[in-house]
């Protein structure tokens, strides 16, 4: 692995703001991003990446690589919660194992956005269909988690649920709806009209990403203080499972001839964990699961690992394997 890539990634201004947030939380500074502002910035990032992806998708065409990439994305979001559930059941009850499995079957939109920024810096192209892949990975993971609970929970705790209701709830989640809606709007928008809002969707993107990662650094550090009950098992899980998934995605991409930018994004999608959309859904659908497990694992361990180490690691592996 080229360690210069890690150094380069850490010295990226956007990631330095993440580290500033970590430091601010550690020294108990009163630095904070107002919740309403943080929510607006999160929606902006999803809007920007979704709209730009839709525009790019509109300029492309649906070919074999697009079909394979979308298929692999959905496959990862189904298989990951299936196999990780049984690993987690060695230490946790049905509800917490299913909730964490669903979290790791889904994706982190901010990690995806950060990877897009990484690729843009290196002038590596990627397809707009990758935004659709990200959005499509949210719902299947939640559904698999619910199926695990329905199958393995004690009889007295089982509750009937509607797949239609679960699917509607997954896709009506604000994060998923924003990125899917923006994707569709970018896809059907007139090229000249789309160019008119380019300064908003592109030019200020990295500035907003830096402020958002500052807030993520503060939040992640505060969350990890509560992460003690799981011990080393959950810490190891939060690092090793993403790496395993990322490596599998790279090997599959190499075998199937998926282009470099798309392969890196697929690896990041396979290796990330949701700390926004899925936890929001789990609080409603799995109230017996403890958010003190799945939120700190995704936000305070897997997220910083991926943006500091994961992105350059998978990029190096891609070049080692084939590119």
C-alpha positions as CSV (number, residue, x, y, z in Angstrom):
1,X,0.0,0.0,0.0
2,X,1.2,3.5,-0.9
3,X,1.3,5.3,2.5
4,X,1.7,8.6,0.7
5,X,-2.0,8.2,-0.2
6,X,-2.9,8.1,3.4
7,X,-0.8,11.2,4.1
8,X,-2.4,12.9,1.1
9,X,-5.8,12.0,2.3
10,X,-5.2,13.2,5.8
11,X,-3.8,16.5,4.6
12,X,-6.9,17.1,2.4
13,X,-8.6,20.2,3.9
14,X,-12.0,18.6,4.1
15,X,-10.6,15.7,6.3
16,X,-8.5,18.1,8.3
17,X,-11.7,19.7,9.3
18,X,-12.9,16.3,10.5
19,X,-9.8,16.0,12.7
20,X,-10.5,19.5,14.0
21,X,-13.9,18.3,15.1
22,X,-12.3,15.4,16.9
23,X,-9.9,17.7,18.7
24,X,-12.7,20.1,19.6
25,X,-14.7,17.3,21.2
26,X,-11.6,15.8,23.0
27,X,-10.7,19.2,24.6
28,X,-14.4,19.8,25.3
29,X,-14.5,23.0,23.3
30,X,-17.9,24.8,22.8
31,X,-17.3,24.7,19.1
32,X,-20.5,23.2,17.4
33,X,-22.5,23.4,14.3
34,X,-26.2,24.1,15.0
35,X,-28.4,21.1,14.4
36,X,-30.5,22.9,11.8
37,X,-27.4,24.0,9.9
38,X,-26.0,20.5,10.0
39,X,-29.2,19.1,8.6
40,X,-29.3,21.7,5.8
41,X,-25.7,20.9,4.8
42,X,-26.4,17.1,4.9
43,X,-29.4,17.7,2.6
44,X,-27.3,19.9,0.3
45,X,-24.6,17.3,0.0
46,X,-27.2,14.6,-0.9
47,X,-28.9,17.0,-3.3
48,X,-25.6,17.9,-5.0
49,X,-24.3,14.4,-5.5
50,X,-27.8,13.1,-6.6
51,X,-28.3,15.9,-9.1
52,X,-24.9,15.7,-10.6
53,X,-25.2,11.9,-10.8
54,X,-28.5,12.2,-12.6
55,X,-27.1,14.6,-15.1
56,X,-24.2,12.2,-15.7
57,X,-26.5,9.3,-16.0
58,X,-28.6,11.2,-18.5
59,X,-25.5,11.6,-20.7
60,X,-24.6,7.9,-20.5
61,X,-26.4,4.8,-21.4
62,X,-27.6,1.6,-19.7
63,X,-25.0,-1.0,-20.6
64,X,-23.6,-4.2,-19.2
65,X,-21.3,-2.5,-16.6
66,X,-24.2,-0.4,-15.3
67,X,-26.4,-3.4,-14.9
68,X,-23.6,-5.4,-13.1
69,X,-22.7,-2.6,-10.8
70,X,-26.3,-2.0,-9.7
71,X,-26.8,-5.7,-9.3
72,X,-23.7,-6.1,-7.2
73,X,-24.7,-3.1,-5.0
74,X,-28.1,-4.7,-4.2
75,X,-26.4,-8.1,-3.7
76,X,-24.0,-6.6,-1.1
77,X,-26.9,-4.9,0.7
78,X,-28.6,-8.3,1.0
79,X,-25.7,-10.7,1.7
80,X,-23.9,-8.4,4.2
81,X,-26.7,-8.3,6.8
82,X,-27.3,-12.0,6.3
83,X,-23.8,-13.2,7.1
84,X,-22.9,-10.6,9.7
85,X,-26.1,-11.4,11.7
86,X,-24.8,-14.8,12.6
87,X,-21.4,-13.4,13.5
88,X,-23.0,-10.9,15.8
89,X,-25.3,-13.4,17.4
90,X,-22.2,-14.9,19.1
91,X,-22.2,-12.0,21.5
92,X,-25.5,-10.1,21.1
93,X,-29.2,-10.8,21.2
94,X,-31.5,-11.1,18.2
95,X,-32.5,-7.4,18.1
96,X,-29.1,-5.8,18.4
97,X,-27.5,-8.3,16.0
98,X,-30.2,-7.6,13.4
99,X,-29.9,-3.9,13.9
100,X,-26.1,-3.8,13.5
101,X,-26.3,-6.2,10.5
102,X,-28.8,-3.9,8.8
103,X,-26.6,-0.9,9.5
104,X,-23.6,-2.6,7.9
105,X,-25.6,-3.8,5.0
106,X,-26.5,-0.2,4.2
107,X,-24.3,2.7,3.2
108,X,-22.8,6.0,4.4
109,X,-23.8,8.8,2.0
110,X,-21.1,11.1,3.4
111,X,-18.3,8.5,2.9
112,X,-19.6,8.1,-0.7
113,X,-19.5,11.9,-1.2
114,X,-16.0,12.1,0.3
115,X,-14.9,9.3,-2.2
116,X,-16.4,11.2,-5.1
117,X,-14.3,14.2,-4.0
118,X,-11.2,12.0,-3.8
119,X,-11.8,10.8,-7.4
120,X,-12.4,14.3,-8.6
121,X,-9.1,15.4,-7.2
122,X,-7.4,12.6,-9.0
123,X,-9.4,13.3,-12.2
124,X,-10.8,9.7,-12.3
125,X,-14.2,9.5,-13.9
126,X,-17.1,7.6,-12.5
127,X,-20.7,6.9,-13.6
128,X,-23.7,8.7,-12.5
129,X,-25.4,5.4,-11.9
130,X,-23.3,5.0,-8.8
131,X,-25.6,7.5,-7.0
132,X,-28.5,5.2,-7.9
133,X,-26.5,2.2,-6.5
134,X,-26.0,4.1,-3.2
135,X,-29.7,4.9,-2.9
136,X,-30.8,1.4,-3.8
137,X,-28.7,-0.1,-1.0
138,X,-30.7,1.4,1.9
139,X,-34.0,-0.5,1.8
140,X,-32.8,-4.1,1.2
141,X,-30.6,-4.0,4.3
142,X,-33.4,-2.8,6.6
143,X,-35.7,-5.5,5.2
144,X,-33.2,-8.3,5.8
145,X,-32.7,-7.1,9.3
146,X,-36.4,-7.3,9.9
147,X,-36.6,-10.7,8.4
148,X,-33.9,-11.9,10.8
149,X,-35.9,-10.6,13.7
150,X,-39.1,-12.2,12.5
151,X,-37.4,-15.6,12.0
152,X,-35.3,-15.8,15.2
153,X,-37.0,-13.6,17.8
154,X,-38.9,-15.4,20.6
155,X,-42.4,-16.2,19.6
156,X,-44.0,-13.8,22.2
157,X,-41.9,-10.9,20.8
158,X,-42.7,-11.5,17.2
159,X,-44.9,-8.9,15.5
160,X,-46.4,-9.1,12.1
161,X,-45.2,-6.5,9.6
162,X,-45.9,-5.5,6.1
163,X,-43.2,-5.6,3.5
164,X,-45.0,-2.9,1.6
165,X,-45.0,-0.7,4.7
166,X,-41.3,-1.4,5.4
167,X,-40.4,-0.6,1.8
168,X,-42.4,2.6,1.8
169,X,-40.8,3.7,5.1
170,X,-37.3,2.9,3.7
171,X,-37.7,5.0,0.5
172,X,-39.7,7.8,2.2
173,X,-36.7,8.4,4.6
174,X,-35.5,12.0,4.0
175,X,-32.0,11.1,3.0
176,X,-33.0,8.4,0.6
177,X,-35.8,10.5,-0.9
178,X,-33.5,13.5,-1.4
179,X,-30.8,11.6,-3.2
180,X,-33.3,9.6,-5.3
181,X,-35.4,12.7,-6.1
182,X,-32.3,14.8,-7.0
183,X,-31.1,11.9,-9.2
184,X,-34.4,11.8,-11.2
185,X,-34.5,15.6,-11.5
186,X,-30.9,15.7,-12.8
187,X,-31.7,12.9,-15.2
188,X,-34.7,14.7,-16.8
189,X,-33.4,18.3,-16.5
190,X,-32.6,20.3,-19.6
191,X,-28.8,20.5,-20.1
192,X,-28.8,24.3,-20.4
193,X,-30.9,24.7,-17.3
194,X,-28.8,22.3,-15.4
195,X,-25.7,24.2,-16.3
196,X,-27.3,27.3,-14.7
197,X,-27.2,25.8,-11.2
198,X,-23.7,24.3,-11.5
199,X,-22.1,26.9,-9.3
200,X,-24.4,25.8,-6.5
201,X,-24.1,22.0,-7.1
202,X,-20.3,22.0,-7.8
203,X,-18.3,25.1,-7.0
204,X,-19.2,25.3,-3.3
205,X,-19.5,21.6,-2.7
206,X,-16.1,21.1,-1.0
207,X,-16.7,24.0,1.4
208,X,-19.9,22.5,2.6
209,X,-18.3,19.1,2.8
210,X,-15.6,20.5,5.1
211,X,-18.1,22.1,7.5
212,X,-20.1,18.9,7.6
213,X,-17.1,16.7,8.3
214,X,-16.2,19.2,11.1
215,X,-19.6,18.4,12.7
216,X,-19.1,14.7,12.0
217,X,-15.8,14.8,13.9
218,X,-17.4,16.4,16.9
219,X,-20.4,14.0,16.9
220,X,-18.3,10.9,16.3
221,X,-15.9,11.6,19.2
222,X,-18.8,12.3,21.6
223,X,-20.6,9.1,20.5
224,X,-17.5,6.8,21.0
225,X,-17.4,7.7,24.7
226,X,-20.6,5.7,25.2
227,X,-19.3,2.8,23.2
228,X,-17.9,0.5,26.0
229,X,-20.4,-2.4,26.4
230,X,-19.4,-4.2,23.2
231,X,-15.7,-4.3,24.0
232,X,-13.1,-5.4,21.4
233,X,-15.5,-7.7,19.6
234,X,-17.6,-4.9,18.2
235,X,-14.6,-2.6,17.6
236,X,-12.9,-5.4,15.5
237,X,-16.2,-6.1,13.7
238,X,-16.5,-2.4,12.8
239,X,-13.1,-2.4,11.1
240,X,-12.7,-5.9,9.8
241,X,-16.1,-6.5,8.2
242,X,-15.9,-3.3,6.1
243,X,-12.4,-4.2,4.9
244,X,-13.5,-7.8,4.0
245,X,-16.5,-6.4,2.0
246,X,-14.3,-3.8,0.3
247,X,-11.8,-6.4,-0.8
248,X,-14.5,-8.7,-2.1
249,X,-15.9,-5.7,-4.1
250,X,-12.5,-5.0,-5.6
251,X,-11.9,-8.6,-6.6
252,X,-15.4,-8.8,-8.2
253,X,-14.8,-5.5,-10.0
254,X,-11.5,-6.7,-11.4
255,X,-13.1,-9.9,-12.6
256,X,-16.0,-8.2,-14.2
257,X,-14.0,-5.4,-15.8
258,X,-15.7,-2.5,-13.9
259,X,-13.9,0.8,-14.5
260,X,-11.6,2.2,-11.8
261,X,-13.8,5.0,-10.5
262,X,-16.9,2.9,-10.3
263,X,-14.9,0.0,-8.7
264,X,-13.6,2.3,-5.9
265,X,-17.1,3.6,-5.2
266,X,-18.5,0.1,-5.2
267,X,-15.8,-0.9,-2.6
268,X,-16.7,2.1,-0.4
269,X,-20.4,1.3,-0.7
270,X,-19.8,-2.3,0.3
271,X,-17.5,-1.3,3.2
272,X,-19.5,1.6,4.7
273,X,-22.2,1.6,7.3
274,X,-25.3,3.8,7.6
275,X,-25.5,6.2,10.6
276,X,-28.3,8.4,9.3
277,X,-31.0,6.6,7.2
278,X,-30.9,3.1,8.7
279,X,-30.7,4.2,12.4
280,X,-33.7,6.6,11.8
281,X,-35.7,3.6,10.5
282,X,-34.5,1.2,13.2
283,X,-35.6,3.4,16.0
284,X,-39.1,3.0,14.8
285,X,-39.0,-0.6,13.6
286,X,-36.7,-2.2,16.1
287,X,-37.2,-0.3,19.4
288,X,-35.6,-3.2,21.4
289,X,-32.3,-2.6,19.7
290,X,-29.8,-0.4,21.5
291,X,-28.7,2.7,19.5
292,X,-25.7,2.8,21.8
293,X,-24.3,-0.1,19.7
294,X,-25.0,0.5,16.1
295,X,-24.7,4.3,15.9
296,X,-21.2,4.6,17.5
297,X,-20.0,1.6,15.5
298,X,-20.9,3.2,12.2
299,X,-20.2,6.8,13.0
300,X,-17.3,6.7,15.4
301,X,-15.3,3.7,14.1
302,X,-16.2,2.7,10.6
303,X,-16.8,6.2,9.2
304,X,-13.4,7.7,10.3
305,X,-11.6,4.5,9.4
306,X,-13.0,4.6,5.9
307,X,-12.3,8.2,5.1
308,X,-8.7,8.2,6.6
309,X,-7.5,4.7,5.8
310,X,-10.2,2.9,3.7
311,X,-10.3,5.2,0.6
312,X,-6.5,5.1,0.0
313,X,-6.4,1.4,1.0
314,X,-9.0,0.4,-1.6
315,X,-7.5,2.7,-4.2
316,X,-4.1,1.1,-3.7
317,X,-5.6,-2.4,-3.8
318,X,-7.4,-1.6,-7.1
319,X,-4.1,-0.7,-8.7
320,X,-2.4,-3.8,-7.2
321,X,-5.1,-6.1,-8.6
322,X,-5.6,-4.7,-12.0
323,X,-5.7,-1.0,-12.8
